[in-house]
Amino acid sequence: MSTHSYPLGGYGPQRRSAWSKITTRGSVAWRLDWLLLLAATALSCLGGVLIYSATRNRTEINQGDPYYFLYRHAFSFAVGLVLMAVTVWLGHRRLRGAVPVLYGLSLLLTLLVLTPLGATINGQRAWIQLGAGFSLQPAELTKISVILGMAMLLAARVDAGDREYPDHRTVLQALAMAAAPIAVILMMPDLGSVMVLVLIVLGVLLASGASNRWVVGLVTAGAGGAVLVWALGVLDEYQINRFAAFANPALDPSGVGYNTNQARIAIGSGGLTGKGLFEGTQTTGQFVPEQQTDFIFSVAGEELGFVGGGLIIALMGVVLWRACRIARETTELYGTIVASGVIAWLAFQTFENIGMTLGIMPVAGLPLPFVSFGGTSMFATWIAIGLLQSIKVQRPVSA
């Protein structure tokens, strides 16, 4: 009888072979962008700490459990990691064939918001209540379907070698595909998500190599559309008040301008290194509403100071840098467009969220990617990381 033993349970060569498939050069784990993964993970973990600080004393919303929001954030983060892994396993190329189904499903969910199944939270009808305290925000998933759908249309003939750039007919088809969910979301109205989707469309068109006339035309049409929306009274009163407060910060400081004024006070009082974790007076005093979601950056500014706020920006900068590198190095237009759409989405939403906290952008109700509390937002952003990782993993490796 052989006396040779194998480590980790005795699976022998088969065990080592399976392990080598994961860890050897050229394997999936080897080819992942670990810097991208670690930066996004650090943001999500830091978000959990900030969410706990912002909600541990708010008994009116945490149901008497100081860890209520932290546990839910951790659960969303764990599910997000699973969704990222599934996305990498499926691959962006395989998802390309499923785009019509994904697009149709996201559009259906968005339409359901306008039915009695939809729920209004903080004056905005953008959610579907699932029960047990859980809700779904379809607009977050629509960002992914629009990116994939436009990429599929714009890259089809180019990747097949039929054309060098998308023709005008293809661009029109892609714009029509994006216009349908944007119109539905505008009816909610969820102006913040519409702004993100418009920036995604512009980023996708620029990456596709389509004529610059389309970009100029869309910017012009967008400006005209904004004036028309304002003139027709499509926006709700609270949204108009947000823009008014942005234009005039001194307007109604105890009313519509209260959130941004208190957020700036919190950030300004943090100084260089902050007042200390869980020691922020604005945060513990519950002066800043929605601090676990829209105004999460104010917690970092007050308790961790300029250093903490700068760390969040630096980590997001790493995410965007790695995404740009993936977009540049992929050999197929489809992958380039998908990565560019994700870059436009994360970059603008981060700028808008931090900007509205600092008072340099209007309040639009957008979460800070990876950091803010919100299950659907967490799921969507980690699926986006999965798409980026898939593009990198499936890129041909030089010998």
N, C-alpha and C positions, 0 to 999 in steps of 0.2 A: 504494500500500500504506500502511495506517495505521501511524503511528509511535507511537500511544498504547499504553502498556504498563500492565499491572495488577500490583499487588504480590502477593507470596506465590505465585508460580508462574503468574500470568496467567489465573486463572479468571474474571476480569471481574465483571460484574454478578451472575452466578450465585453466585460465591464470596461477594460482599458480602451477597447476599440470604440465603444460608444462615447467615452469621455474624450477621446482624441478627435472624434468628429466635431465636437463642440469647441475644443480649445486649440486645435492645430491651426497653423497659418492657412488662411483662405476659408476658414469656417465662418459661420454666421456670427458667432460671438467675437471672433477676431476682427471681422469687418464692420462691426457696429461702430458708430461714432460715440465713443464713451464720454468724451468731453461734453457733447451735446446732452447726453443722457444724464450725466452728473449735474450739469448746470440746471436742467429742468427739475431734477429731483431736489436739489438744494432749494430752489424757489418754492416748491410745493411744501417741503418741510418747514421752511421759514414762514410760509403762509400759515401753517398750522399753529405755530407759536403765536403769531400776531392775532390770529382769530381767537385763540384761547384768551389772550390778554384783553381783547375787545369785548368778549361775551361772558367771561366767567362771573361777573357781578350783575349781569342783566337778567334778573329773575323773571322779568316780564316776557322774555323771549326764549330763555334757555330751559324753561319748565322746571326750574329749581335745581338743575344739574349743571354745575360749572363746566363740566366736560362735554356737554351736549353737542355743541358745534364742533369741538375738536374731534370727537369720535366720528361724526358725520364727514368731516373733511378728510380724516384718515381713511374712512371707507371709500369715499369718492376717489381718493388718490390711489388706493389699492386697485379699485376697478379700472381706473385710468391706465395703470401699468399693464393690467391684463389686456385691455383693449389695444394698447400699443403693441404688445407681443403678438396678439392675433393679427393685427394689421401687418406687422413684419412677416409673419408666417404666411398670410395670404398673398402679400406682395402687391405693390401698386399696379403692376401689370395685370394681375388676375382681377383686381378690383376694377380695372378699366372696362372689362366685359360686363361687370355688374352695375355700371353707372346708371343705365336707365331705371333699374329697380331701385337703387339707392336714391336717385333724384325724385322718382315718383313717390317713394315712401316719405322723404323729408317734406315734399310739397304737401302731401296729404296731412301729415302731422301739423304743418303750419296752418293749413286751412281749418283744422279742428279747433285751433285756438279761437277762431271767430264763432264757433258754435257754443251751445250751452256747456260743453265740456271745458271750455277755456276758463281761466281764472285771472282775476285782476289783483295784482300785488303792487302796492305803492303807486296806484293810479295808472298802472300800465297793464293792459290785457295781453300778456305774452307767454303765459304758462298753461300747462295741462296738469291738473291735480291727479296724482296717481293713488292717493290714499296713504295712510300711515305716516303722514307728514312729508311725503316725497312728492316732488313735482318735476315736470319736464319742460324745458324751454326749447322748442323746436328750432328757433332762429339760430341757435348755436350749431346745431347739426346741419342746418342749411348752408352754413359757410363751407363746410367740407364738400357737400354735394355740388355746390356751384363751382368750386375749384376743380373737382374731378370732372364734372360735366363739360365745362369750358375747355379744359385741357384735352379731353377726349376729342371734341369737335375740331379744335384748332390744330391739333397735332396729327390728325388721322392721315391726311394726304401728304404731309411733310415727312413724317416718319416712314411712310410707304415709298418715298422717293419720287412721288408724282409732282411735287411742287417744292420750291425753296422757302416760300412764305405762305401763310394762309391767304386765300383770296377773299374778296369782298363778300361773296355769298356766304362763305364759311363764318366770317366774322359776324354777319347779321344773324346767322343761326345761333351762334354762341351768345350773342347779346340778348336774343329773344328768350333763350333758355334761362339766362340769369334774370331777365326782367320779370318773369312770372312770380317767383318767390319774393322778389323785392317789392312788387306791387302789393302782395298779400301782407307782408310785414309792415308796409307803410300804412295799411288800413287798420293796424292794431291800435294806435300807431306806436311802433318801436323805432324811433328815429336813430338811436345809437347803432342798432344792428344794421339799419339801412346804410348808414355812413360807412360801416366796416365793409359791407358787401360792395358798395360802390368803389372803395379803395381796392378791394380784391379784384374787381373787374378791370380796373385800370392797370394794376400790377400784372395780371394775366395777359392782357393785351400787349403791354410793353415787352414781356418776356417771349411772347409768341412770334415777334418780328412783324406783326401786322403794321400796316401803314400808320405813320404818326398822325395822319389826318383823322383817323378814328379816335385817337386819344384827345386831340384838340377838340374835335366835335363833341365828344362825350363831356369834356370839362365845360364847354360852352352850354351844352344842353342841360347839364347838371345845375349850373348857375341859374339858368332860366327856369328850370323846374323848381328850384328852391324858392324863387320869388313867387312862382305860381302857387306852390303849396301854401306859402304864407298868405297870399292874397285870397285864396279860396277857403281859408280857415280849416284846412285839413288837420293841423296840429291842435292838440288839446291845450287848454289854458295853462296848465302847469308846465308844458314844454315851452310855450311862448315866454312864460315868466322866467324860465331858466336862461334863455337867451338874453332877456332883458337884464337879468342880474349879472350875466357875464359882461354885457356892454357897459353896465354901470354898477360896479361892486358895492357902492354905497346905497343902492336901491333896496329899501325894506330889509335892513340887516337882521331884524327879528323874524322875518318871514321867509320869502323866497331865497334871500341871500344868506340865510342862517348857516346852512350846511358848509358852504365854501368858506365863510368867514371863520367858523369854528375850526375847520380843517387847517386853514392857514395859521391860526393861532397855535394849534397843536404842533404843527411842523416847525414854526418859528421858535417855539419855546424849547425845542429839543437841542438846539445848538449843535456843536460839533459831534459829541458822543452820546447825546440823549440824556434823559433823566433816569435811565435804568429800566430794564425789562420789568413790566408789571407795576412801574412806578409813575406812569404818566398821569398827571392830574386831569387833563382833558379826557383821557381814555377812561380812567377809573371813575371820573365824575359823570360819565355818559353824556358829554356835551355834544359829541359828533354823532348824528344819526347814521344808520347804515354803515357803521364803521367796519363791520366784518365783511362787507361786500364792496360797494362802490368806493368807500373812503378808507380802505385798508392801509393805503400808503401813509395816511396821517398817523397811524399807530407806530409804524416804523420811524417816521420823522420825529415823533415826540419821544419815544422810549429808546430808540437806537441812534437818533440824531442824524447828522449829515453822513456819517460813516455807514449807518444801517441803510439809509435811503440810497446812498451811492452803491452799496453792495447789491441791492435789488436791481438797480439799473445796470450794473456791471454784469451780473449773472444773465440778465435778459440780453445784454449785448453779446455775451458768449453764445447764447442760443441763436441769435440772428446771424452772427458771424459764421457759425458752423453751417447754418441753413444756406447762407450765401455760397459757401464753399461747395456744398453738395449740389446746389443749382448750377454752379459754374462747371463742375467736373463731370456731370452726367453726360452721356453721349447721345441721349434721345431727347427730342423736343418735349415729349409728353412729361418726362421727369422734370425737365427744367421749368415747365409751366406750373406743375403741381407745387414744386418747391418755392417758386416765386410767389404763387398765391398765398402759401402759408406765411412767407416772409412779410408780404403786404398786410396780411391779417394781424399777425402778432405785433408787428412794428407799430401800426397805426393804433391798435387797441391799447397797447402799452402807453404810447404817447398821449392818447386821449385821456386815459384813466389818471395817470400821474399829472397831466396838464390840468385837468379839471380840479384836482386836489390843490394844486398850486395857484389856481385862478387864471391860468393862461389859456384854458380851453373851456367851452361851455359844458355844463353838467349833462351827460348823455346816458347815464345809467349803465355804463359798460364796466364789467369786472376787470381786475388786473390779472392777466393770464397766469395760471398756475398758483397764484397767491390768494386771490379772493375766495370767499366761501361761495360755493355753487356747484352742484353735482354735474349738471349738463355742461357747463363751461369747462369743468375739469376733464370730463370725458372727451369733449371735442378737442381740447388742446393736446391731450395725450395721444389721441388718434392722429393728430397732425404730426406729432413727434414720430409716431409709427410710420407715417408716410415718408417722412424725411429719412428715417433709418432704412426703410425698404429701398428707396432710391439709391442710397449709398451701398447697401448690401448687394443689390442686383447689378451694380455697375461692374463691367468687366474688370478683372484684376490683372495687371500687367505681370508678366513672369519675372 
